[in-house]
C-alpha cells in the first residue's frame, strides 16, 4: 500500500512538473520585435511619381520672398489689415504642399500612396535572435493613427503567423508611438493577448508644443528661449540653408542679445504675430498641414480644442470628416493614454519609456524654455516627469523636499518620481530627437528582452550619449550653469558682425536681381 502511495505521489509530481514545463518554456520564449519609426514612407502620386520628400530649397524661398513679404508686412501694419500679406505668403508656400495634402475627410482621394502594404510586406521566417529591424511596420504617415492602427493589428498577426510565436514586443518612436497608443486603445483585447511589451522612444502622444502653437495660434516668444534657439539651432542645424541669409539672422539675434534688448524684441514680435496670425495661419494651414490627421495627433491635449476652432472656424462643415478623425484620437486615445497603459499593465503587458534631453526647443510658445530633446519636452515625453528649464537645474528647495533622491538625475535637471512609469523610464542626455544610434537600440532591446527596471537592471536611469564614440555611459554628478551675462566688448563685436552680414545679404540680393533681369 505504501508502495502504491509512493508511486501515486511520484506520478502526481511528474504530472505537476509536466504541466509546469510548458509554462516555463512560455516565460522564456523569445518574442519578435515590431518596430515603428517616427518618419513615414515616401509618397507617390497615382502615376508612380515621388511627390514626398522633395528637395525644396527653403533657404532660397525665404531669401527670394523676404523683401516682397516685408513690403506687404509694412503696408499691413500701416493699414491695420494683413490680408494681402497673408495672400502673398500663401501664394509662395502653397506649392510646397501640392500632391501630398489630403482631402477634407483626411484621406487620400487622388491616388497618392506609399509603396508598401501589410499584404505585400516581406516577413522573414525567423524564430530567434530578433533584431529591431526584422519586422518594421511601414505606414502612410499622413493618415489618422487610428486608421493606421487597423493595419498594425493585421501586421502583428502576420508576424506571429510566420514566426510561430505567441506575442510580439512593440517598439515605437515619436509619431509611431501615437499609432501604438491608438492600437492599444482601439484593439485592447488583441493587444492584451498578443503584445508582451511596449517600448516608447521619445513619444509624442501628449503633443509637440511648437506644433501646437502653430495650430492654435497661441504664440509667445520667450526671451531666453530665443537666445537658446539662436545659440544652438541656427548654428548647428540647417534651418536656414542659404548661408548669407543665415549669417544675417544669427548676427542680428546675437546683436540684440548682447545689447540686452531681446525682451523688447520678443514682446514686439509677439504683438506683431498676434496681429497677423488670424489672417495668415488658418488660411495657410487648412489647405496644407492641417489636412493631415497625423499632425493633429501631435497637438498638445490642452490646445486641441483651441486649435480646431482656430483652423476650422470657417470650414467646419467642409472638413467634418477630418474633424471626426482628429476628435476620435484626441478624446478616445490621447486623453485616455495613462488609463490605457494601466489597464494593459493589469493584463500583464510590460511598458518601457526612453526619453532624450538637454536641448533647447523652438521659441514659439509659453513653455519653450523647458528641457527637451529639441522637439518634445521631457515632461511630455516621460508622461509627467518634473524637469528644469534648459540650462538650469531644479530648484534646491524642490530637491530638498523630495522624500528620496532615487529618481533624481545626477545633473539635477529631472525628477522621474512624478512620471507615469518611474521604474521603467530611462533618460538619455545629449541625444537629439532625430538621432537614433544603434548603441541605444541595443540597450532598448537588452532592457525589454530581460524585463529590466531602473532598480534591478544593469543600466542606471540616467545615461549620457557621446556623439564622437556613439556610446552610452552613466551621467556624472554635475550641475548646469546659467547663461553668461553680456559685456560691452561682446556688444560691439556683435554689432560689427551684423553690419558685415547685412552688407553681404544686400549685395547678394542685388546680384540676384541683376542675374534675373531681362537683357536690353
Kinemage of the C-alpha trace (Angstrom):
@kinemage 1
@onewidth
@group {chain A} dominant
@subgroup {mainchain}
@vectorlist {calphas} color= white
{ca unk a 1} P 0.000 0.000 0.000
{ca unk a 2} L 2.832 2.325 0.886
{ca unk a 3} L 4.444 1.481 -2.441
{ca unk a 4} L 1.241 2.406 -4.270
{ca unk a 5} L 1.042 5.707 -2.362
{ca unk a 6} L 4.670 6.427 -3.233
{ca unk a 7} L 4.053 5.638 -6.918
{ca unk a 8} L 0.929 7.796 -6.858
{ca unk a 9} L 2.925 10.621 -5.278
{ca unk a 10} L 5.680 10.314 -7.869
{ca unk a 11} L 3.145 10.232 -10.701
{ca unk a 12} L 1.436 13.308 -9.251
{ca unk a 13} L 4.741 15.151 -9.007
{ca unk a 14} L 5.628 14.079 -12.544
{ca unk a 15} L 2.270 15.352 -13.761
{ca unk a 16} L 2.770 18.696 -11.968
{ca unk a 17} L 6.260 19.142 -13.454
{ca unk a 18} L 4.964 18.140 -16.878
{ca unk a 19} L 2.230 20.772 -16.635
{ca unk a 20} L 4.714 23.372 -15.395
{ca unk a 21} L 7.191 22.797 -18.226
{ca unk a 22} L 5.174 24.474 -20.976
{ca unk a 23} L 4.530 27.491 -18.725
{ca unk a 24} L 8.244 27.803 -18.022
{ca unk a 25} L 9.041 27.474 -21.700
{ca unk a 26} L 6.464 30.133 -22.465
{ca unk a 27} L 8.073 32.546 -19.996
{ca unk a 28} L 11.435 32.005 -21.680
{ca unk a 29} L 10.014 32.389 -25.173
{ca unk a 30} L 11.802 34.934 -27.323
{ca unk a 31} L 9.356 37.289 -28.977
{ca unk a 32} L 9.807 39.100 -32.311
{ca unk a 33} L 10.150 42.886 -32.406
{ca unk a 34} L 7.653 45.009 -34.340
{ca unk a 35} L 9.243 48.408 -34.893
{ca unk a 36} L 7.520 51.658 -35.855
{ca unk a 37} L 9.699 54.552 -36.905
{ca unk a 38} L 8.611 58.154 -36.401
{ca unk a 39} L 9.072 59.114 -40.018
{ca unk a 40} L 6.872 57.588 -42.671
{ca unk a 41} L 7.470 56.383 -46.166
{ca unk a 42} L 7.945 58.276 -49.414
{ca unk a 43} L 4.671 59.368 -51.012
{ca unk a 44} L 3.928 58.687 -54.691
{ca unk a 45} L 1.155 60.061 -56.892
{ca unk a 46} L -1.279 57.894 -58.838
{ca unk a 47} L 1.195 57.690 -61.730
{ca unk a 48} L 4.024 56.469 -59.505
{ca unk a 49} L 5.975 59.744 -59.337
{ca unk a 50} L 7.523 60.544 -55.970
{ca unk a 51} L 5.925 63.664 -54.511
{ca unk a 52} L 7.381 63.478 -50.990
{ca unk a 53} L 10.020 64.040 -49.825
{ca unk a 54} L 11.086 66.637 -52.361
{ca unk a 55} L 14.241 68.681 -52.424
{ca unk a 56} L 12.744 72.105 -51.760
{ca unk a 57} L 15.249 74.912 -51.348
{ca unk a 58} L 13.624 76.560 -48.338
{ca unk a 59} L 16.599 78.877 -47.847
{ca unk a 60} L 16.247 80.210 -51.382
{ca unk a 61} L 12.482 80.598 -50.944
{ca unk a 62} L 12.952 82.606 -47.743
{ca unk a 63} L 15.627 84.732 -49.402
{ca unk a 64} L 13.559 85.354 -52.560
{ca unk a 65} L 10.361 86.250 -50.712
{ca unk a 66} L 11.917 88.223 -47.851
{ca unk a 67} L 11.718 91.697 -49.408
{ca unk a 68} L 8.284 91.309 -51.123
{ca unk a 69} L 6.763 89.951 -47.910
{ca unk a 70} L 8.447 92.657 -45.833
{ca unk a 71} L 6.866 95.260 -48.101
{ca unk a 72} L 3.379 93.730 -47.633
{ca unk a 73} L 4.006 93.460 -43.904
{ca unk a 74} L 4.794 97.158 -43.625
{ca unk a 75} L 1.721 98.056 -45.688
{ca unk a 76} L -0.382 95.817 -43.455
{ca unk a 77} L 0.969 97.480 -40.314
{ca unk a 78} L 0.107 100.902 -41.718
{ca unk a 79} L -3.381 99.915 -42.881
{ca unk a 80} L -4.228 97.623 -39.989
{ca unk a 81} L -5.080 94.749 -42.355
{ca unk a 82} L -2.739 91.839 -43.078
{ca unk a 83} L -4.986 90.032 -45.539
{ca unk a 84} L -2.831 90.891 -48.579
{ca unk a 85} L 0.283 89.873 -46.675
{ca unk a 86} L -1.344 86.511 -45.877
{ca unk a 87} L -2.346 86.034 -49.530
{ca unk a 88} L 1.201 86.773 -50.699
{ca unk a 89} L 2.661 84.413 -48.115
{ca unk a 90} L 0.302 81.560 -49.023
{ca unk a 91} L 0.905 82.116 -52.725
{ca unk a 92} L 4.612 81.432 -52.151
{ca unk a 93} L 4.211 78.447 -49.788
{ca unk a 94} L 1.159 76.551 -51.090
{ca unk a 95} L 3.098 74.877 -53.944
{ca unk a 96} L 5.390 73.141 -51.446
{ca unk a 97} L 2.471 71.033 -50.198
{ca unk a 98} L 0.828 70.169 -53.507
{ca unk a 99} L 0.304 66.474 -54.032
{ca unk a 100} L 0.586 65.106 -50.518
{ca unk a 101} L -2.038 67.208 -48.732
{ca unk a 102} L -5.193 65.133 -48.032
{ca unk a 103} L -8.849 65.781 -48.789
{ca unk a 104} L -11.368 67.287 -46.304
{ca unk a 105} L -12.019 63.790 -44.917
{ca unk a 106} L -8.350 63.348 -44.025
{ca unk a 107} L -7.952 60.703 -46.740
{ca unk a 108} L -6.024 60.281 -49.969
{ca unk a 109} L -8.670 60.598 -52.678
{ca unk a 110} L -6.247 61.418 -55.504
{ca unk a 111} L -4.429 58.083 -55.581
{ca unk a 112} L -1.326 59.253 -53.690
{ca unk a 113} L 0.142 56.370 -51.711
{ca unk a 114} L 3.178 54.603 -50.246
{ca unk a 115} L 4.812 51.603 -51.914
{ca unk a 116} L 4.051 49.156 -49.104
{ca unk a 117} L 1.115 47.272 -47.620
{ca unk a 118} L 0.503 44.601 -44.999
{ca unk a 119} L -0.333 42.142 -47.779
{ca unk a 120} L 2.809 42.742 -49.846
{ca unk a 121} L 5.263 43.147 -46.944
{ca unk a 122} L 8.227 40.808 -46.559
{ca unk a 123} L 8.022 38.594 -43.465
{ca unk a 124} L 11.381 36.838 -42.813
{ca unk a 125} L 10.853 33.459 -41.144
{ca unk a 126} L 12.974 33.976 -38.058
{ca unk a 127} L 12.486 32.012 -34.857
{ca unk a 128} L 15.179 33.567 -32.619
{ca unk a 129} L 17.736 36.375 -32.237
{ca unk a 130} L 15.194 39.016 -33.157
{ca unk a 131} L 16.551 42.449 -34.095
{ca unk a 132} L 14.847 45.827 -34.132
{ca unk a 133} L 14.817 45.975 -37.932
{ca unk a 134} L 13.423 42.483 -38.652
{ca unk a 135} L 9.760 43.468 -38.718
{ca unk a 136} L 9.476 47.164 -39.437
{ca unk a 137} L 5.866 48.262 -39.805
{ca unk a 138} L 5.594 50.900 -42.533
{ca unk a 139} L 2.714 53.292 -42.942
{ca unk a 140} L 1.324 56.313 -44.731
{ca unk a 141} L 2.325 58.876 -42.123
{ca unk a 142} L -0.287 61.405 -43.289
{ca unk a 143} L -3.262 59.398 -42.046
{ca unk a 144} L -5.002 59.173 -38.688
{ca unk a 145} L -3.133 56.970 -36.170
{ca unk a 146} L -6.413 55.127 -35.631
{ca unk a 147} L -6.711 54.205 -39.321
{ca unk a 148} L -3.065 53.110 -39.353
{ca unk a 149} L -3.612 51.096 -36.159
{ca unk a 150} L -6.055 48.843 -38.020
{ca unk a 151} L -3.210 47.849 -40.335
{ca unk a 152} L -0.864 47.394 -37.373
{ca unk a 153} L -3.236 44.826 -35.871
{ca unk a 154} L -3.144 42.812 -39.089
{ca unk a 155} L 0.634 43.194 -39.357
{ca unk a 156} L 1.138 41.781 -35.856
{ca unk a 157} L -0.967 38.746 -36.781
{ca unk a 158} L 1.165 38.219 -39.896
{ca unk a 159} L 4.403 38.379 -37.867
{ca unk a 160} L 3.076 35.906 -35.321
{ca unk a 161} L 1.932 33.573 -38.091
{ca unk a 162} L 5.317 33.497 -39.847
{ca unk a 163} L 7.388 33.226 -36.638
{ca unk a 164} L 5.132 30.796 -34.815
{ca unk a 165} L 5.390 32.909 -31.683
{ca unk a 166} L 2.591 33.824 -29.304
{ca unk a 167} L 3.394 37.517 -28.736
{ca unk a 168} L 5.428 40.454 -30.003
{ca unk a 169} L 7.359 43.326 -28.463
{ca unk a 170} L 6.319 46.723 -29.812
{ca unk a 171} L 8.949 49.473 -30.112
{ca unk a 172} L 7.897 52.869 -31.456
{ca unk a 173} L 9.439 56.285 -31.725
{ca unk a 174} L 7.892 59.772 -31.981
{ca unk a 175} L 4.731 59.647 -34.143
{ca unk a 176} L 4.993 55.847 -34.263
{ca unk a 177} L 4.057 55.933 -30.570
{ca unk a 178} L 0.793 57.680 -31.421
{ca unk a 179} L -0.041 54.774 -33.732
{ca unk a 180} L 0.785 52.266 -30.998
{ca unk a 181} L -1.318 54.216 -28.478
{ca unk a 182} L -4.246 54.127 -30.912
{ca unk a 183} L -3.781 50.379 -31.434
{ca unk a 184} L -3.624 49.684 -27.682
{ca unk a 185} L -6.865 51.576 -27.060
{ca unk a 186} L -8.877 50.589 -30.140
{ca unk a 187} L -7.691 46.965 -30.202
{ca unk a 188} L -7.325 46.465 -26.458
{ca unk a 189} L -8.230 42.765 -26.347
{ca unk a 190} L -5.911 41.964 -29.258
{ca unk a 191} L -3.046 43.840 -27.563
{ca unk a 192} L -3.604 42.239 -24.163
{ca unk a 193} L -3.381 38.798 -25.778
{ca unk a 194} L -0.615 39.316 -28.359
{ca unk a 195} L 1.708 42.036 -27.008
{ca unk a 196} L 4.354 41.156 -24.436
{ca unk a 197} L 5.720 44.673 -24.017
{ca unk a 198} L 5.584 48.210 -25.373
{ca unk a 199} L 8.650 50.444 -25.533
{ca unk a 200} L 8.075 54.109 -26.289
{ca unk a 201} L 11.076 56.024 -27.634
{ca unk a 202} L 10.659 59.851 -27.445
{ca unk a 203} L 6.870 59.531 -27.716
{ca unk a 204} L 4.739 62.430 -28.974
{ca unk a 205} L 1.427 61.109 -27.637
{ca unk a 206} L 1.000 64.107 -25.325
{ca unk a 207} L 1.872 66.542 -28.059
{ca unk a 208} L 4.635 68.621 -29.567
{ca unk a 209} L 4.260 72.117 -28.140
{ca unk a 210} L 5.799 74.003 -31.088
{ca unk a 211} L 3.348 72.293 -33.479
{ca unk a 212} L 0.521 73.066 -31.053
{ca unk a 213} L 1.458 76.757 -31.108
{ca unk a 214} L 1.233 76.823 -34.920
{ca unk a 215} L -2.120 75.038 -34.985
{ca unk a 216} L -3.702 77.019 -32.136
{ca unk a 217} L -2.168 80.420 -32.889
{ca unk a 218} L -1.079 80.558 -29.257
{ca unk a 219} L 2.353 82.061 -29.903
{ca unk a 220} L 4.616 83.530 -27.275
{ca unk a 221} L 8.221 84.446 -27.995
{ca unk a 222} L 10.193 83.880 -24.808
{ca unk a 223} L 13.384 85.961 -24.462
{ca unk a 224} L 15.577 83.217 -23.057
{ca unk a 225} L 14.134 80.573 -25.384
{ca unk a 226} L 15.058 82.731 -28.397
{ca unk a 227} L 18.621 83.025 -27.072
{ca unk a 228} L 18.805 79.252 -26.641
{ca unk a 229} L 17.345 78.689 -30.093
{ca unk a 230} L 19.845 81.025 -31.767
{ca unk a 231} L 22.771 79.546 -29.869
{ca unk a 232} L 22.011 76.005 -30.994
{ca unk a 233} L 19.618 75.573 -33.912
{ca unk a 234} L 20.691 78.372 -36.206
{ca unk a 235} L 24.359 77.483 -35.818
{ca unk a 236} L 24.223 73.671 -35.541
{ca unk a 237} L 21.168 72.893 -37.666
{ca unk a 238} L 20.492 73.900 -41.263
{ca unk a 239} L 17.150 75.570 -40.578
{ca unk a 240} L 18.232 78.338 -42.941
{ca unk a 241} L 20.146 76.717 -45.785
{ca unk a 242} L 21.227 79.900 -47.552
{ca unk a 243} L 24.478 80.865 -45.769
{ca unk a 244} L 24.126 84.613 -46.458
{ca unk a 245} L 20.596 84.789 -45.020
{ca unk a 246} L 21.601 82.584 -42.112
{ca unk a 247} L 24.556 84.832 -41.302
{ca unk a 248} L 22.287 87.893 -41.102
{ca unk a 249} L 19.724 86.199 -38.838
{ca unk a 250} L 22.330 84.764 -36.454
{ca unk a 251} L 24.242 88.059 -36.311
{ca unk a 252} L 21.062 90.054 -35.686
{ca unk a 253} L 19.933 87.812 -32.830
{ca unk a 254} L 23.444 87.892 -31.368
{ca unk a 255} L 23.491 91.697 -31.521
{ca unk a 256} L 20.080 92.041 -29.912
{ca unk a 257} L 21.036 89.575 -27.191
{ca unk a 258} L 24.238 91.351 -26.190
{ca unk a 259} L 22.554 94.745 -26.357
{ca unk a 260} L 20.121 93.327 -23.783
{ca unk a 261} L 17.179 94.239 -25.994
{ca unk a 262} L 15.833 90.731 -26.560
{ca unk a 263} L 12.953 91.228 -24.136
{ca unk a 264} L 11.727 94.270 -26.065
{ca unk a 265} L 12.156 92.480 -29.396
{ca unk a 266} L 10.270 89.346 -28.317
{ca unk a 267} L 7.423 91.418 -26.868
{ca unk a 268} L 7.143 93.422 -30.093
{ca unk a 269} L 7.363 90.269 -32.222
{ca unk a 270} L 4.664 88.533 -30.143
{ca unk a 271} L 2.395 91.559 -30.552
{ca unk a 272} L 3.005 91.546 -34.325
{ca unk a 273} L 2.265 87.819 -34.590
{ca unk a 274} L -0.953 88.370 -32.639
{ca unk a 275} L -1.952 90.911 -35.289
{ca unk a 276} L -1.035 88.667 -38.236
{ca unk a 277} L -1.996 85.181 -37.091
{ca unk a 278} L -5.745 85.452 -37.621
{ca unk a 279} L -5.276 86.309 -41.304
{ca unk a 280} L -2.291 84.061 -42.018
{ca unk a 281} L -2.284 80.767 -40.158
{ca unk a 282} L -5.806 79.403 -40.749
{ca unk a 283} L -5.510 80.329 -44.440
{ca unk a 284} L -2.080 78.710 -44.744
{ca unk a 285} L -2.752 75.560 -42.714
{ca unk a 286} L -6.275 74.450 -43.575
{ca unk a 287} L -5.193 73.566 -47.127
{ca unk a 288} L -1.775 72.158 -46.200
{ca unk a 289} L -0.530 70.659 -42.920
{ca unk a 290} L -3.907 70.814 -41.169
{ca unk a 291} L -5.347 68.350 -43.724
{ca unk a 292} L -3.060 65.664 -42.252
{ca unk a 293} L -4.515 63.856 -39.195
{ca unk a 294} L -1.007 62.778 -38.160
{ca unk a 295} L -0.156 66.362 -37.176
{ca unk a 296} L -3.397 66.791 -35.285
{ca unk a 297} L -2.466 63.766 -33.165
{ca unk a 298} L 0.637 65.683 -32.040
{ca unk a 299} L -1.245 68.775 -30.898
{ca unk a 300} L -0.989 69.064 -27.108
{ca unk a 301} L -4.237 67.913 -25.433
{ca unk a 302} L -4.732 71.243 -23.664
{ca unk a 303} L -4.508 73.094 -27.003
{ca unk a 304} L -6.508 70.741 -29.219
{ca unk a 305} L -9.942 72.342 -28.993
{ca unk a 306} L -8.482 75.842 -29.387
{ca unk a 307} L -6.545 74.664 -32.445
{ca unk a 308} L -9.583 73.025 -34.043
{ca unk a 309} L -11.561 76.248 -33.663
{ca unk a 310} L -8.668 78.419 -34.846
{ca unk a 311} L -8.068 76.453 -38.064
{ca unk a 312} L -11.571 75.303 -38.989
{ca unk a 313} L -13.828 78.048 -37.605
{ca unk a 314} L -14.992 78.931 -41.123
{ca unk a 315} L -14.698 75.436 -42.613
{ca unk a 316} L -16.326 73.071 -40.070
{ca unk a 317} L -18.915 71.671 -42.456
{ca unk a 318} L -16.438 71.183 -45.307
{ca unk a 319} L -13.919 69.436 -43.063
{ca unk a 320} L -16.398 67.469 -40.927
{ca unk a 321} L -14.850 64.127 -41.925
{ca unk a 322} L -11.341 65.199 -40.962
{ca unk a 323} L -12.517 66.745 -37.705
{ca unk a 324} L -14.282 63.478 -36.779
{ca unk a 325} L -10.968 61.624 -37.179
{ca unk a 326} L -8.974 64.109 -35.128
{ca unk a 327} L -11.663 64.213 -32.425
{ca unk a 328} L -11.607 60.428 -32.205
{ca unk a 329} L -7.870 60.333 -31.498
{ca unk a 330} L -7.944 63.238 -29.053
{ca unk a 331} L -10.883 62.084 -26.930
{ca unk a 332} L -10.542 58.292 -27.053
{ca unk a 333} L -6.758 57.821 -27.302
{ca unk a 334} L -4.748 60.858 -26.220
{ca unk a 335} L -6.833 61.757 -23.150
{ca unk a 336} L -7.034 58.081 -22.097
{ca unk a 337} L -3.323 57.294 -22.531
{ca unk a 338} L -2.468 56.814 -18.842
{ca unk a 339} L -5.624 54.791 -18.201
{ca unk a 340} L -4.965 52.500 -21.173
{ca unk a 341} L -1.394 51.833 -20.046
{ca unk a 342} L -2.522 50.970 -16.511
{ca unk a 343} L -5.294 48.678 -17.784
{ca unk a 344} L -2.869 46.797 -20.023
{ca unk a 345} L -0.325 46.535 -17.210
{ca unk a 346} L -3.049 44.793 -15.215
{ca unk a 347} L -3.309 42.322 -18.107
{ca unk a 348} L 0.425 41.594 -17.912
{ca unk a 349} L 1.727 43.862 -20.696
{ca unk a 350} L 5.078 45.488 -19.814
{ca unk a 351} L 5.747 49.157 -20.583
{ca unk a 352} L 9.078 50.954 -21.036
{ca unk a 353} L 9.857 54.527 -21.966
{ca unk a 354} L 13.045 56.155 -23.285
{ca unk a 355} L 13.377 59.936 -23.095
{ca unk a 356} L 16.018 62.253 -24.590
{ca unk a 357} L 17.048 65.633 -23.231
{ca unk a 358} L 19.476 68.564 -22.841
{ca unk a 359} L 18.423 70.578 -25.884
{ca unk a 360} L 16.526 73.861 -26.280
{ca unk a 361} L 13.215 73.957 -28.068
{ca unk a 362} L 11.683 76.211 -30.708
{ca unk a 363} L 10.886 79.601 -29.094
{ca unk a 364} L 7.255 79.758 -30.154
{ca unk a 365} L 5.222 79.062 -27.038
{ca unk a 366} L 4.973 79.912 -23.368
{ca unk a 367} L 6.990 76.971 -22.011
{ca unk a 368} L 9.578 76.748 -24.810
{ca unk a 369} L 12.420 77.297 -22.328
{ca unk a 370} L 11.761 73.827 -20.863
{ca unk a 371} L 14.194 70.937 -21.032
{ca unk a 372} L 13.624 68.909 -24.233
{ca unk a 373} L 15.115 66.732 -26.969
{ca unk a 374} L 14.779 69.607 -29.418
{ca unk a 375} L 11.239 68.568 -30.355
{ca unk a 376} L 9.245 67.443 -27.327
{ca unk a 377} L 9.689 68.446 -23.708
{ca unk a 378} L 10.936 65.958 -21.129
{ca unk a 379} L 7.657 66.257 -19.217
{ca unk a 380} L 5.574 65.292 -22.259
{ca unk a 381} L 7.899 62.503 -23.395
{ca unk a 382} L 8.013 60.928 -19.933
{ca unk a 383} L 4.303 61.292 -19.142
{ca unk a 384} L 4.846 63.615 -16.210
{ca unk a 385} L 8.460 63.887 -15.007
{ca unk a 386} L 9.369 67.234 -13.445
{ca unk a 387} L 12.217 68.922 -15.344
{ca unk a 388} L 14.159 72.157 -15.069
{ca unk a 389} L 14.387 74.825 -17.724
{ca unk a 390} L 17.107 74.305 -20.311
{ca unk a 391} L 20.481 75.457 -18.995
{ca unk a 392} L 19.412 75.319 -15.344
{ca unk a 393} L 18.914 72.807 -12.554
{ca unk a 394} L 15.877 72.075 -10.433
{ca unk a 395} L 15.312 74.470 -7.573
{ca unk a 396} L 17.215 73.443 -4.455
{ca unk a 397} L 14.089 73.821 -2.332
{ca unk a 398} L 12.333 71.330 -4.604
{ca unk a 399} L 15.241 68.900 -4.401
{ca unk a 400} L 15.392 69.174 -0.596
{ca unk a 401} L 11.642 68.491 -0.391
{ca unk a 402} L 11.980 65.092 -2.088
{ca unk a 403} L 11.480 62.111 0.198
{ca unk a 404} L 14.098 60.226 -1.839
{ca unk a 405} L 16.639 61.174 -4.484
{ca unk a 406} L 16.388 57.729 -6.084
{ca unk a 407} L 14.804 59.104 -9.270
{ca unk a 408} L 16.693 62.421 -9.329
{ca unk a 409} L 19.107 62.858 -12.227
{ca unk a 410} L 22.797 63.284 -11.310
{ca unk a 411} L 22.813 66.625 -13.148
{ca unk a 412} L 19.825 67.737 -11.013
{ca unk a 413} L 17.655 68.576 -14.022
{ca unk a 414} L 14.976 65.826 -13.867
{ca unk a 415} L 12.886 64.175 -11.159
{ca unk a 416} L 11.433 60.950 -12.587
{ca unk a 417} L 9.457 60.087 -9.455
{ca unk a 418} L 6.477 62.030 -10.836
{ca unk a 419} L 6.302 60.308 -14.249
{ca unk a 420} L 3.831 57.555 -15.096
{ca unk a 421} L 6.466 54.773 -15.210
{ca unk a 422} L 9.283 55.780 -12.815
{ca unk a 423} L 10.740 52.260 -12.620
{ca unk a 424} L 10.834 51.691 -16.361
{ca unk a 425} L 11.652 55.118 -17.787
{ca unk a 426} L 15.221 55.887 -18.856
{ca unk a 427} L 16.610 59.316 -19.765
{ca unk a 428} L 19.409 59.848 -22.284
{ca unk a 429} L 21.275 63.145 -22.168
{ca unk a 430} L 22.791 64.820 -25.270
{ca unk a 431} L 20.869 62.686 -27.752
{ca unk a 432} L 18.896 64.854 -30.177
{ca unk a 433} L 15.353 63.937 -31.212
{ca unk a 434} L 16.169 62.768 -34.739
{ca unk a 435} L 19.264 60.765 -33.720
{ca unk a 436} L 18.704 57.007 -33.328
{ca unk a 437} L 22.097 55.291 -32.971
{ca unk a 438} L 22.479 51.528 -32.898
{ca unk a 439} L 24.054 51.621 -29.435
{ca unk a 440} L 20.781 52.944 -27.985
{ca unk a 441} L 18.750 50.357 -29.898
{ca unk a 442} L 20.948 47.658 -28.338
{ca unk a 443} L 20.240 48.982 -24.851
{ca unk a 444} L 16.494 49.129 -25.503
{ca unk a 445} L 16.470 45.542 -26.768
{ca unk a 446} L 18.506 44.355 -23.795
{ca unk a 447} L 16.112 46.012 -21.352
{ca unk a 448} L 12.867 44.709 -22.839
{ca unk a 449} L 14.155 41.197 -23.540
{ca unk a 450} L 15.390 40.841 -19.959
{ca unk a 451} L 12.499 42.704 -18.334
{ca unk a 452} L 14.747 45.206 -16.530
{ca unk a 453} L 13.803 48.106 -14.287
{ca unk a 454} L 15.924 51.041 -13.185
{ca unk a 455} L 16.280 49.307 -9.806
{ca unk a 456} L 17.004 45.771 -10.966
{ca unk a 457} L 18.692 46.190 -14.336
{ca unk a 458} L 22.304 46.903 -15.278
{ca unk a 459} L 21.549 50.377 -16.672
{ca unk a 460} L 21.169 53.414 -14.454
{ca unk a 461} L 18.101 55.548 -15.045
{ca unk a 462} L 20.158 58.434 -16.457
{ca unk a 463} L 22.553 57.824 -19.323
{ca unk a 464} L 24.698 60.098 -21.475
{ca unk a 465} L 25.328 59.825 -25.208
{ca unk a 466} L 28.771 60.603 -26.629
{ca unk a 467} L 28.444 61.971 -30.171
{ca unk a 468} L 32.052 61.092 -31.016
{ca unk a 469} L 32.121 57.477 -29.801
{ca unk a 470} L 28.342 56.914 -30.241
{ca unk a 471} L 28.381 55.133 -26.888
{ca unk a 472} L 26.255 55.438 -23.750
{ca unk a 473} L 27.653 55.939 -20.260
{ca unk a 474} L 26.385 56.881 -16.809
{ca unk a 475} L 25.954 60.598 -16.121
{ca unk a 476} L 28.363 62.041 -13.602
{ca unk a 477} L 27.241 64.317 -10.778
{ca unk a 478} L 27.179 67.783 -12.361
{ca unk a 479} L 25.177 70.971 -12.277
{ca unk a 480} L 24.142 73.076 -15.278
{ca unk a 481} L 25.372 76.641 -15.379
{ca unk a 482} L 23.099 79.621 -16.168
{ca unk a 483} L 23.790 81.545 -19.375
{ca unk a 484} L 26.634 84.045 -19.276
{ca unk a 485} L 25.948 87.785 -18.969
{ca unk a 486} L 26.700 90.351 -21.666
{ca unk a 487} L 29.654 92.702 -21.934
{ca unk a 488} L 30.426 95.968 -23.765
{ca unk a 489} L 33.101 94.318 -25.884
{ca unk a 490} L 30.778 91.479 -26.863
{ca unk a 491} L 28.130 94.002 -27.904
{ca unk a 492} L 30.475 95.875 -30.251
{ca unk a 493} L 31.808 92.610 -31.693
{ca unk a 494} L 28.212 91.604 -32.420
{ca unk a 495} L 27.439 95.000 -33.974
{ca unk a 496} L 30.368 94.725 -36.393
{ca unk a 497} L 29.373 91.159 -37.265
{ca unk a 498} L 25.789 92.200 -38.025
{ca unk a 499} L 26.830 95.141 -40.240
{ca unk a 500} L 29.083 92.852 -42.288
{ca unk a 501} L 26.367 90.189 -42.592
{ca unk a 502} L 23.732 92.753 -43.615
{ca unk a 503} L 26.063 94.197 -46.275
{ca unk a 504} L 26.658 90.706 -47.730
{ca unk a 505} L 22.923 89.982 -47.716
{ca unk a 506} L 22.002 93.202 -49.579
{ca unk a 507} L 24.843 92.657 -52.038
{ca unk a 508} L 23.581 89.122 -52.657
{ca unk a 509} L 20.018 90.380 -53.306
{ca unk a 510} L 21.251 92.992 -55.802
{ca unk a 511} L 23.323 90.398 -57.659
{ca unk a 512} L 20.333 88.020 -57.857
{ca unk a 513} L 18.147 90.743 -59.362
{ca unk a 514} L 20.862 91.625 -61.870
{ca unk a 515} L 21.151 87.951 -62.931
{ca unk a 516} L 17.389 87.593 -63.479
{ca unk a 517} L 16.856 90.965 -65.189
{ca unk a 518} L 15.866 90.654 -68.903
{ca unk a 519} L 18.560 91.592 -71.394
{ca unk a 520} L 18.215 95.013 -73.033
